[in-house]
Amino acid sequence: MQKLSFLSFFIFYVLFTLQVQGQTKYKSQIDSLLGVCYQRGIFNGNALILNQGQVIYSGSKGFTDGSKTHELNKKSVFDIGSISKEFNAVAIMMLKEKGLLTLDDKISKYELGFPDWSNKVTIKNLLQYTSGLPLIDWENTHGDNDIYQNLKYLKILEFEPGKGYLYSNNNIFVQRLIIEKVVGKSFNEYLIEDILEPLNMNNSVIDHQYANSNFVRGFNSNGVNDHELELKMSGWVCPSIGDLEIWTTKLMSYKIISKESLYSLFEAYSDESQSALGNGKFKNGELISYEHHGSSMNYESIVNFNLIDNSSIILMTNSKSLKIGEIREAITQILNDKDFYIPQKSVYLTIREKTYNDVDKGIAYYNSLKESDFSTYNFSDKWELARLSYKLFEMDKNKDAHKILKLLVSELPSESEEALQFLGSRMLNENQVGKAISIYKLMVSKFPSDKSYSGLGDAFFKNKEIKEALNNYNKSLEINPDNENSKKMISKIEKM
């Protein structure tokens, strides 16, 4: 019996020692990675990494603002951008579980004072960004009341509810109004009393609290602080990294809402669309991982949770570099004992201002950087130029956007097809049909494949150019007779 007890203890000791050694190795590698990223100017922020439910790294790199006089710490509070939208979505499900609302409720039920379109829009539409509500005109918005008045006098939706996708914060605003109607108090009061305090998220604030010593300022690569943000829309949770870990862990372990409710929040309009909780991956009907990215001005955050091995990676920065996703990927590689790549500086962030002012000068600057600082910047990432093109499309600088796309195709001919496909699909999802058609036309001219013709067919179909749509679907099938989308759409057209 004594021999057996000693053997059991010895095995436990060896396994425990190996686990500690492994975690020490991960901690050292992650710290080294983040240190290099800080030196390269692509990470100024906090990181918290858990593996098998245990914290293996918690650290800060950098400063609370552009003056670089005060270092970040674990109590530092960040704007987390769109990740904060999870709180209203989860609040909706909390009220649903109490029987106080249903996702099929029309928003007119809550007597918000909106026009007849409110009889067609459901709460589910709001959660999935399929309501047809337009983008908020931020330039002419100076508070919640402006958003409300614009909705009150909105005559028509961008599209019929459920028939399209538009990532508009009007959906978030109306969700919060409904929550207030149901609970009989302000959304901020509900956040504090029913979510933050019960979860012991004691280091979180709501909206930018510049007087709070823990609230960090966003700043750019030149050390210039963001201006104090006008509160154009209230209700944004700004947590510390520890509080965000509490939220994520409890949410993913079904301690805030049920598994069924959580899964319903991952339902999205399409594979390319955001759900209410960002992006979830499922296997055999079970959620295996979740990731949500958020940004606002020079703030940027990312949360990645792996339900299979109960690991999570949380990164928060107040000096956006657009490399936080690549840093997260490198940490994942470390945890999987694989080789990892240390990200380089963003080409997009470096050339965007020149490009917005003069696209030709922006392209010239791109070429000069490539010649003088090739190893500093990542010129092999197709998404750098794709993101710049998308922003130009957002600004309705369509000709400039196409110049950047043509640069992308010439620079990365073997990789740019995927970027064009993504941009075309995203524009189509956002109901920017004319822009989608122009992108797919470029794709067809450079990469005449069954996918490109099928995508162009979808764009023409949405634009009610049925003859052109049919022509492109047929061309798609000539290349690949098994293209399911083209076959389905031709069948749909024949039944019209």
GIKARA-V315721 format. One record per residue. NEAR is the number of other C-alpha atoms within 8 Angstrom. Layout:
BEGIN
NEAR / NEAR
END
This chain:
BEGIN
4 / 5 / 6 / 7 / 8 / 8 / 8 / 8 / 8 / 8 / 8 / 8 / 8 / 8 / 8 / 8 / 8 / 8 / 8 / 8 / 8 / 8 / 9 / 9 / 8 / 11 / 10 / 8 / 9 / 11 / 10 / 8 / 9 / 10 / 9 / 9 / 12 / 12 / 7 / 9 / 10 / 14 / 16 / 13 / 14 / 15 / 13 / 14 / 12 / 13 / 12 / 7 / 7 / 6 / 9 / 11 / 11 / 9 / 10 / 11 / 13 / 11 / 12 / 14 / 14 / 13 / 6 / 9 / 7 / 7 / 9 / 12 / 8 / 10 / 9 / 12 / 14 / 13 / 13 / 16 / 14 / 9 / 12 / 11 / 12 / 10 / 9 / 12 / 13 / 10 / 9 / 10 / 10 / 10 / 10 / 11 / 8 / 7 / 7 / 8 / 8 / 8 / 8 / 7 / 9 / 11 / 14 / 10 / 6 / 7 / 7 / 7 / 6 / 11 / 9 / 6 / 10 / 10 / 8 / 9 / 12 / 12 / 13 / 8 / 12 / 14 / 14 / 14 / 13 / 15 / 18 / 14 / 11 / 9 / 9 / 9 / 6 / 7 / 4 / 5 / 10 / 10 / 10 / 9 / 6 / 9 / 12 / 8 / 8 / 8 / 8 / 9 / 8 / 8 / 6 / 5 / 11 / 8 / 9 / 9 / 11 / 9 / 7 / 14 / 15 / 14 / 8 / 11 / 8 / 11 / 12 / 12 / 9 / 9 / 14 / 10 / 10 / 10 / 12 / 12 / 9 / 7 / 7 / 6 / 8 / 7 / 11 / 8 / 8 / 12 / 10 / 9 / 9 / 8 / 9 / 12 / 10 / 8 / 8 / 7 / 12 / 7 / 9 / 12 / 10 / 10 / 11 / 10 / 8 / 8 / 5 / 6 / 6 / 7 / 12 / 12 / 10 / 14 / 15 / 12 / 7 / 6 / 9 / 9 / 10 / 11 / 4 / 5 / 6 / 5 / 9 / 9 / 9 / 8 / 8 / 9 / 12 / 14 / 15 / 13 / 16 / 10 / 13 / 9 / 10 / 10 / 10 / 9 / 8 / 10 / 11 / 9 / 6 / 10 / 8 / 7 / 12 / 8 / 7 / 6 / 9 / 13 / 9 / 7 / 11 / 12 / 9 / 10 / 12 / 5 / 5 / 7 / 10 / 11 / 13 / 13 / 13 / 12 / 10 / 11 / 8 / 9 / 7 / 4 / 5 / 6 / 11 / 11 / 12 / 13 / 11 / 11 / 12 / 11 / 12 / 9 / 7 / 12 / 16 / 18 / 15 / 15 / 12 / 12 / 12 / 11 / 10 / 7 / 7 / 11 / 13 / 11 / 14 / 13 / 14 / 14 / 13 / 16 / 15 / 14 / 11 / 9 / 13 / 12 / 8 / 9 / 10 / 12 / 8 / 11 / 11 / 8 / 11 / 13 / 9 / 6 / 6 / 7 / 6 / 8 / 5 / 10 / 9 / 11 / 12 / 12 / 12 / 10 / 9 / 7 / 11 / 10 / 9 / 11 / 12 / 9 / 6 / 8 / 11 / 7 / 9 / 14 / 10 / 8 / 10 / 10 / 8 / 8 / 9 / 10 / 7 / 6 / 8 / 10 / 6 / 7 / 11 / 12 / 9 / 5 / 6 / 12 / 7 / 11 / 12 / 14 / 9 / 12 / 13 / 10 / 9 / 13 / 11 / 7 / 6 / 6 / 9 / 9 / 6 / 10 / 14 / 10 / 9 / 13 / 12 / 8 / 8 / 13 / 10 / 7 / 6 / 10 / 9 / 5 / 8 / 11 / 11 / 7 / 11 / 13 / 12 / 9 / 12 / 14 / 11 / 11 / 12 / 11 / 11 / 10 / 11 / 9 / 11 / 7 / 11 / 16 / 12 / 8 / 12 / 15 / 9 / 8 / 13 / 12 / 7 / 6 / 8 / 9 / 9 / 13 / 8 / 14 / 15 / 13 / 12 / 15 / 15 / 9 / 13 / 13 / 11 / 8 / 8 / 6 / 9 / 9 / 6 / 10 / 14 / 11 / 9 / 12 / 15 / 9 / 10 / 17 / 13 / 8 / 8 / 8 / 7 / 6 / 11 / 6 / 7 / 13 / 11 / 8 / 9 / 10 / 8 / 8 / 9 / 6 / 5 / 4
END
